Amino acid sequence: MRRKKRILEGILAVIAVAALVAGGIRTYCHDRAMHAALLELQAQNQADSMFTSDSAAQVLVNYFDHPWHNANDQMLAYYLLGRAHADMGEAPQAIEAYQTAIERADTTASDCDFRILRNIYGQMAEVFDAQNLPEDELKADSMFIRYSWLIGDTFQAVSGYTSFLKPLFLLSDTAGMIRVSRKAKEMALFHGYKEEAAKANIGIIDIYLAKKDIERAEDGVRQIREKSGFFDKDGNLLPGREMFYYTMASYFEAVNQLDSAEYYYRQLLPAGEYEAAYKGLLSVYSKRGVPDSIAKFAPLYADANDAMHREMNSAEVHKTTSLYNYNRHLRQARHYERQAHLRLIWVLMILCLLLFSILILYLYHRHSQELLQEKEQKLLKLHLQYVSVSDSLRLAQQQASVQKRELSSFQEQLDGLTQQKEWLEGQLLTSDDRYKTFHENALVNKFLLMANPAYKIYSSAHEREQLILLFQSCFPSFTKAVRGLNMKEKEWMVVILTELGFQTGDMLMAARIDGNSVTMLKRSLSKKLFQKDGLATFHIDLKTAIVTGRIDF
């Protein structure tokens, strides 16, 4: 009965181990697939692809937003969700996702991805800029520069200072604009970024002109024209830089070169900058005193100005609507969250009740088994006492007649019993004992030192032979299973060192095999032992084969 019980327990243990291994493999494969999806979405982001949906990013957030996942993966998932919301025009949701990504970052960890963290602040600054929130934009730009210095990206750190100019302009902080522009220019020149030094003049030329500091304004215009890289080979501004025509025209108007000023003001018209163009032309013709042109450009400037304000009002209405929709989204999310919390409480209560019931049943079953075992032990003890008394009586009756005959065969019986005892002890040696015997052997410990190149210990042919014999004696079932495969010494060494936890590159000193040869041998063993071409599950398959003594699973 006990034997049947042990067999049943063994079968249940094997089933449990198999279930755990299968579950682990399934979880590992799913985790690899989600990591691949995360990297693929990040690749699309780095390629400046426009996100039209947040569904893929939301799936990644739902998977990685758990404490057992890597902080960098959580931060990246929320960052990509923010990028999706930003591309979809959902500024509040984008800011919330970016803030959550920053919270998930573990800046105290040695593997913290500060580059992604830096990029998050850069994207936040862009959203704040679009939402006309200059103070928040300044804070995000400051963090962008801080982490650019931290990761050693000098160019982005230096060029980031010019990002302060626009929010400072919106805050009417002219002194701050001049201070930042000079600092950005000095740092750019110090690090050899001449184009960035030239770009630092943008935004403060108008301030110099307003202060009648023509010399500095002229120097700023000259540096931008010569070193900024804003112009093509024909001297025309590149697309997206056309507003610099207005700065150049303002400069020429300030020095009373009205023909040049008119030329650059008119360059703004093809770029669609009508409000700035008509304002400048109206100023030029006012200084010239040309009534017809003043009468022509005054209504054009007024219409362009009204159109610009209508667009700004429309943008404000859109922003207000977006914020309203976002607040409604938050209320709905909180409602669903409360419902989910209540459902979770009920589930936990039911689960606790179920676990308590299982525990009571288990304790009752265990108590019943203990009573049954106690009764069986008493019966067995009585039986053994009966057998012992019967044997003693029979031996006493036969002792006189068979004593001499037993003396001659007693030694043979003793030798046979000794051999049988040794055999039984070998059979009773469990797999755990073999595993412990193998790993605690002094020869194994010496080979473990060979994994560290600092010790400079190399194995001899005799030591490798002794290690293989030790492994075969400790794991006879596995040895028997591979007996027909004609395993060579190098293959045995790769199997043993892999089981001991050696990495591919650590086997040179222990097995005298370089890394490339180890990889080839592993592929050959995976095919020979498990009929698999790849190495994805080789380590797990080998561990299972050594423990179970089977290679045909």
C-alpha positions in Angstrom: 0.0 0.0 0.0 2.8 2.4 0.8 4.5 1.5 -2.4 1.4 2.4 -4.3 1.1 5.6 -2.4 4.7 6.5 -3.2 4.2 5.7 -6.9 1.1 7.9 -6.9 2.9 10.7 -5.2 5.8 10.4 -7.7 3.3 10.5 -10.7 1.6 13.6 -9.2 5.0 15.3 -8.6 6.1 14.6 -12.2 2.8 16.0 -13.5 3.2 19.1 -11.3 6.8 19.6 -12.6 5.7 19.1 -16.2 2.8 21.6 -15.7 5.2 24.2 -14.2 7.7 23.7 -17.0 5.0 24.0 -19.6 3.6 27.1 -17.9 7.1 28.6 -17.7 7.8 28.0 -21.4 4.4 29.4 -22.4 5.0 32.5 -20.2 8.5 32.9 -21.5 7.3 32.7 -25.2 4.5 35.2 -24.5 7.0 37.6 -22.8 9.4 37.4 -25.7 6.5 38.2 -28.1 5.4 41.2 -26.1 9.0 42.5 -26.0 9.3 42.1 -29.7 6.0 44.1 -30.2 7.4 46.8 -27.9 10.6 47.1 -29.8 8.7 47.1 -33.1 6.5 50.0 -32.0 9.5 51.8 -30.8 11.1 51.3 -34.2 8.1 52.9 -35.8 8.3 55.8 -33.4 12.0 56.3 -34.2 11.2 56.3 -37.9 8.8 59.2 -37.2 5.7 57.2 -38.3 2.4 58.9 -37.5 0.3 56.9 -35.0 -3.4 56.9 -36.0 -4.5 54.6 -33.1 -3.5 54.0 -29.5 -4.7 50.4 -29.3 -1.3 48.8 -29.9 0.4 51.0 -27.3 -2.5 50.4 -24.8 -2.0 46.7 -25.1 1.7 47.0 -24.3 0.9 49.3 -21.3 -1.6 46.8 -19.9 1.0 44.0 -20.2 4.1 45.8 -18.9 2.5 47.9 -16.2 3.2 45.5 -13.3 5.9 45.6 -10.6 7.6 42.4 -11.8 8.3 43.9 -15.3 11.5 45.9 -16.0 11.2 49.7 -15.2 12.6 50.5 -18.6 9.9 48.5 -20.4 7.2 50.2 -18.4 8.6 53.6 -19.1 8.9 52.8 -22.9 5.3 51.5 -23.1 3.8 54.6 -21.5 6.1 56.8 -23.7 4.8 55.2 -26.8 1.2 55.6 -25.6 1.9 59.3 -25.1 3.3 59.5 -28.6 0.1 57.9 -30.0 -2.1 60.4 -28.1 0.1 63.3 -29.3 -0.2 62.3 -32.9 -4.0 61.9 -32.5 -4.3 65.4 -31.1 -5.2 64.3 -27.6 -2.8 66.6 -25.6 -4.1 65.9 -22.1 -3.9 62.1 -22.5 -0.4 62.5 -24.0 0.8 64.5 -21.0 -0.7 62.0 -18.6 1.0 59.1 -20.4 4.3 61.0 -20.4 4.1 61.8 -16.7 3.3 58.2 -15.9 6.3 57.1 -18.0 8.5 59.4 -16.0 7.1 57.9 -12.7 7.9 54.4 -13.9 11.5 55.3 -14.6 14.0 54.0 -12.0 16.7 56.6 -12.1 18.6 54.9 -9.3 19.1 51.7 -11.3 22.3 51.1 -13.1 20.5 50.1 -16.3 18.1 53.0 -16.4 17.5 54.2 -20.0 18.1 57.9 -19.6 17.9 58.4 -23.3 14.3 57.4 -23.4 13.7 59.5 -20.3 15.3 62.5 -22.1 13.2 62.0 -25.2 10.0 62.0 -23.0 10.8 65.4 -21.7 11.4 66.6 -25.3 8.0 65.3 -26.4 6.4 66.9 -23.4 7.9 70.3 -24.3 6.5 70.0 -27.8 3.0 69.3 -26.4 3.2 72.2 -24.0 4.4 74.4 -26.8 1.4 73.4 -28.9 -0.9 74.0 -25.9 0.6 77.5 -25.3 1.9 76.6 -21.8 5.3 78.4 -21.7 6.1 77.8 -18.0 5.5 74.0 -18.3 7.5 74.0 -21.6 10.5 75.7 -19.8 10.5 73.0 -17.1 10.3 70.2 -19.7 13.1 71.8 -21.7 15.3 72.1 -18.6 14.9 68.3 -17.9 15.6 67.6 -21.6 18.9 69.5 -21.3 19.8 67.9 -18.0 19.5 64.3 -19.2 21.2 65.2 -22.5 24.3 66.1 -20.5 23.8 63.0 -18.4 23.9 60.6 -21.4 26.8 62.5 -23.0 24.7 64.0 -25.9 26.5 67.3 -26.1 24.9 68.5 -29.3 21.3 68.1 -28.0 22.2 69.6 -24.7 23.7 72.7 -26.4 20.9 73.0 -29.0 18.3 72.6 -26.3 19.1 76.0 -24.8 17.7 77.7 -27.9 14.4 76.0 -27.1 14.0 78.4 -24.1 13.6 81.4 -26.5 10.0 80.8 -27.6 8.5 80.3 -24.1 10.5 83.2 -22.8 9.1 85.3 -25.6 5.5 84.2 -24.7 6.3 85.2 -21.1 7.6 88.6 -22.4 10.9 88.0 -20.6 13.3 89.9 -23.0 16.1 89.9 -20.4 15.8 86.1 -20.1 15.8 85.8 -23.9 19.1 87.8 -24.2 20.7 85.9 -21.4 19.7 82.4 -22.8 20.8 83.4 -26.3 24.2 84.5 -25.2 24.7 81.4 -23.1 23.6 79.1 -25.9 25.9 80.9 -28.3 28.9 80.7 -25.9 28.4 77.0 -25.3 27.9 76.2 -29.0 31.1 77.9 -29.9 33.0 76.2 -27.0 31.9 72.8 -28.3 32.5 73.7 -32.0 28.9 73.9 -33.1 29.0 76.9 -35.3 25.6 76.4 -36.9 24.0 76.2 -33.4 25.8 79.3 -32.4 24.4 81.2 -35.4 20.8 79.9 -34.6 21.1 81.3 -31.1 20.7 84.8 -32.6 17.2 84.0 -33.7 14.6 85.6 -31.5 16.7 88.3 -30.0 17.5 90.3 -33.2 14.0 91.9 -32.9 14.9 92.9 -29.3 18.2 94.5 -30.5 16.3 96.3 -33.2 13.7 97.6 -30.7 16.6 98.9 -28.5 18.2 100.5 -31.6 21.3 98.3 -31.1 21.8 98.0 -34.8 25.4 96.7 -34.6 24.4 93.6 -32.6 21.3 93.1 -34.8 23.5 93.3 -37.9 26.0 90.8 -36.5 23.2 88.4 -35.7 21.7 88.6 -39.2 25.1 88.1 -40.7 25.9 85.0 -38.6 22.6 83.4 -39.4 23.0 84.0 -43.1 26.5 82.6 -43.1 26.5 79.8 -40.6 23.0 78.7 -39.6 22.4 76.3 -42.6 19.0 77.9 -43.1 19.7 78.8 -46.8 20.0 76.7 -49.9 22.8 77.1 -52.5 20.7 79.9 -54.2 20.4 81.9 -51.0 16.8 81.1 -50.4 15.5 80.0 -47.0 14.7 76.4 -46.7 11.1 75.3 -46.2 9.9 75.9 -42.6 12.4 78.8 -42.1 10.6 81.5 -44.1 9.7 83.6 -41.0 13.4 84.6 -40.9 12.6 86.7 -44.0 10.6 88.9 -41.6 13.6 89.3 -39.3 15.9 90.3 -42.3 13.3 92.7 -43.6 12.9 94.3 -40.1 16.6 94.8 -40.0 16.8 96.5 -43.4 13.8 98.6 -42.5 15.6 99.7 -39.3 18.7 100.8 -41.3 16.4 102.6 -43.7 17.1 100.2 -46.7 13.5 100.1 -47.7 13.9 98.4 -51.1 15.6 95.4 -49.4 13.0 95.4 -46.6 10.2 95.4 -49.2 11.9 92.5 -51.1 12.1 90.3 -48.0 8.6 91.2 -46.8 7.3 90.0 -50.2 9.2 86.7 -49.8 6.8 85.9 -47.0 3.7 85.8 -49.3 4.6 82.5 -51.1 5.1 80.9 -47.7 1.6 81.9 -46.6 2.7 84.3 -43.9 0.2 86.9 -45.0 -0.2 88.7 -41.6 3.5 89.3 -41.2 4.0 90.2 -44.9 1.2 92.8 -45.1 2.2 94.3 -41.8 5.8 94.8 -43.0 4.7 96.2 -46.4 2.3 98.6 -44.8 5.1 99.8 -42.6 7.5 100.3 -45.6 5.0 102.2 -47.6 4.0 104.3 -44.7 7.7 105.4 -44.3 7.8 106.1 -48.1 4.6 108.1 -47.9 2.8 106.2 -50.8 -0.9 106.7 -50.1 -2.1 104.2 -52.8 0.0 101.4 -51.4 -1.0 102.3 -47.8 -4.6 102.1 -48.8 -4.0 98.8 -50.5 -2.1 97.0 -47.7 -4.0 98.4 -44.7 -7.1 96.3 -45.4 -5.0 93.3 -46.4 -3.1 93.4 -43.1 -6.4 93.8 -41.2 -8.0 90.8 -42.9 -4.9 88.7 -42.4 -4.8 89.7 -38.7 -8.4 88.9 -38.3 -7.9 85.5 -40.0 -5.0 84.7 -37.6 -7.1 85.6 -34.6 -9.9 83.4 -35.9 -7.5 80.5 -36.2 -6.2 81.2 -32.7 -9.7 81.3 -31.3 -10.5 78.0 -33.2 -7.5 76.4 -31.7 -8.5 77.6 -28.2 -12.0 76.2 -28.7 -10.5 72.9 -29.9 -8.2 72.8 -26.8 -11.1 73.5 -24.5 -13.2 70.8 -26.1 -10.3 68.4 -25.8 -9.9 69.2 -22.1 -13.7 68.7 -21.6 -13.6 65.4 -23.4 -10.6 64.4 -21.3 -12.3 65.2 -18.1 -15.3 63.2 -19.1 -12.9 60.4 -20.0 -11.4 60.6 -16.5 -14.8 60.5 -14.8 -15.8 57.4 -16.9 -12.4 55.8 -16.1 -12.9 56.4 -12.3 -16.4 54.9 -12.5 -15.1 51.8 -14.3 -12.2 51.6 -11.9 -14.6 51.6 -8.9 -16.6 48.9 -10.5 -13.5 46.9 -11.2 -12.4 47.4 -7.6 -15.7 46.0 -6.2 -15.5 43.0 -8.6 -11.9 42.4 -7.4 -13.0 42.5 -3.8 -15.8 39.9 -4.4 -13.4 37.7 -6.4 -10.8 37.9 -3.5 -13.5 37.0 -0.9 -14.7 34.0 -2.9 -11.1 32.9 -3.5 -10.3 33.2 0.2 -13.4 31.2 1.1 -12.4 28.5 -1.4 -8.8 28.4 -0.1 -10.1 28.1 3.4 -12.4 25.2 2.4 -9.5 23.5 0.7 -7.3 23.9 3.7 -10.0 22.4 6.0 -10.4 19.4 3.7 -6.6 19.0 3.5 -6.2 19.0 7.2 -9.0 16.5 7.7 -7.5 14.2 5.0 -4.1 14.6 6.6 -5.4 13.7 10.1 -7.2 10.6 8.7 -4.0 9.5 6.9 -2.0 9.9 10.1 -4.5 7.8 12.1 -4.4 5.1 9.4 -0.6 5.1 9.3 -0.4 4.8 13.1 -2.8 1.8 13.0 -0.7 0.1 10.3 2.5 0.7 12.2 1.1 -1.0 15.3 -0.1 -4.0 13.3 3.3 -4.2 11.6 5.1 -4.0 14.9 3.0 -6.9 16.3 3.6 -8.9 13.2 7.3 -8.3 13.4 7.3 -9.4 17.1 5.4 -12.6 16.2 7.9 -13.4 13.4 10.8 -12.6 15.6 9.6 -14.9 18.4 8.8 -17.7 15.9 12.2 -17.4 14.3 14.0 -17.4 17.6 12.2 -20.5 18.7 12.9 -22.3 15.4 16.6 -21.3 15.5 16.9 -22.5 19.1 15.5 -25.9 18.1 17.8 -26.3 15.1 20.9 -24.7 16.7 22.4 -27.9 18.1 22.1 -29.9 14.9 23.1 -27.4 12.3 25.7 -25.2 14.2 28.8 -26.9 12.6 27.2 -26.8 9.1 26.3 -23.1 9.4 29.8 -22.1 10.5 31.2 -23.1 7.1 28.6 -21.1 5.1 28.3 -18.1 7.5 31.1 -16.1 6.0 29.7 -16.6 2.5 26.3 -15.4 3.7 27.9 -12.5 5.4 29.8 -11.5 2.2 26.6 -11.9 0.1 24.6 -9.7 2.6 27.3 -7.1 2.5 27.2 -6.9 -1.3 23.4 -6.8 -1.2 23.6 -4.0 1.4 25.9 -2.0 -0.8 23.7 -2.6 -3.8 20.6 -1.6 -1.9 22.3 1.6 -0.7 23.2 2.4 -4.3 19.6 1.9 -5.3 18.3 4.0 -2.4 20.5 6.9 -3.5 17.9 9.4 -4.7 18.4 11.8 -7.6 18.7 14.7 -5.1 21.6 12.8 -3.4 23.3 12.2 -6.7 22.9 15.8 -7.7 24.3 16.9 -4.3 27.1 14.4 -4.5 28.1 15.6 -7.9 28.0 19.4 -7.1 29.9 19.0 -3.8 32.7 17.1 -5.4 36.1 18.8 -5.1 36.8 18.2 -8.8 33.5 20.0 -9.8 34.5 22.9 -7.6 37.8 23.2 -9.3 36.1 23.2 -12.7 33.7 26.0 -11.4 36.8 28.1 -10.8 37.8 27.8 -14.4 34.7 29.8 -15.4 36.5 32.9 -14.1 39.4 33.9 -16.4 41.1 35.7 -13.5 42.1 32.4 -11.9 43.9 31.2 -15.1 43.2 27.5 -14.3 43.1 25.1 -17.2 41.8 21.5 -17.2 44.0 18.5 -18.0 42.9 15.6 -20.1 42.9 13.4 -17.0 40.7 15.8 -15.1 38.2 16.0 -17.9 38.1 12.2 -18.1 37.5 12.0 -14.3 34.8 14.6 -14.4 32.9 12.7 -17.2 33.2 9.4 -15.2 31.9 11.2 -12.0 28.9 12.7 -13.9 28.1 9.3 -15.5 28.2 7.6 -12.0 26.0 10.3 -10.4 23.4 10.3 -13.3 23.2 6.7 -14.5 19.7 7.1 -16.0 20.8 9.9 -18.3 24.0 8.0 -19.2 22.0 4.9 -20.1 19.6 7.0 -22.2 22.4 8.4 -24.4 24.5 5.2 -24.5 23.6 4.5 -28.1 24.5 8.0 -29.3 28.3 7.6 -29.2 28.9 10.8 -27.2 32.4 12.1 -27.6 34.5 13.8 -24.9 33.8 17.3 -26.1 30.1 16.7 -26.2 30.1 15.2 -22.7 32.1 18.3 -21.5 29.5 20.7 -23.1 26.7 18.8 -21.5 28.3 18.8 -18.0 29.5 22.5 -18.1 26.1 23.6 -19.4 24.5 21.8 -16.4 26.9 23.5 -14.1 25.8 26.9 -15.4 28.8 27.8 -17.7 28.1 30.4 -20.4 29.3 29.7 -23.9 32.3 32.0 -23.6 33.3 30.6 -20.2 34.1 27.0 -21.4 37.5 27.7 -23.0 39.6 27.0 -19.9 37.4 24.2 -18.5 36.9 22.2 -21.8 39.6 23.7 -24.1 36.8 24.6 -26.6 36.4 28.1 -28.0 33.0 29.9 -28.1 32.2 29.2 -31.8 32.9 25.5 -31.3 30.8 25.4 -28.2 27.8 26.9 -30.1 28.3 24.4 -32.9 28.4 21.5 -30.4 25.3 22.8 -28.6 23.4 22.8 -31.9 24.7 19.3 -32.7 23.6 18.1 -29.2 20.2 19.7 -29.5 19.6 17.8 -32.8 21.1 14.5 -31.5 19.4 14.5 -28.1 16.1 16.3 -28.6 15.7 16.4 -32.4 15.6 20.3 -32.3 17.5 22.6 -34.7 17.6 25.7 -32.5 19.0 26.5 -29.0 16.0 28.4 -27.6 15.1 25.6 -25.2 18.4 23.6 -25.1 19.3 24.5 -21.5 15.8 23.6 -20.2 15.6 20.4 -22.2 19.0 19.3 -20.9 18.1 20.0 -17.3 14.9 18.0 -17.7 16.7 15.1 -19.4 19.4 14.9 -16.6 16.7 14.9 -13.9 14.3 12.5 -15.5 16.8 10.3 -17.4 14.8 10.7 -20.6 15.6 12.4 -23.9 12.4 11.4 -25.8 10.0 14.0 -24.3 
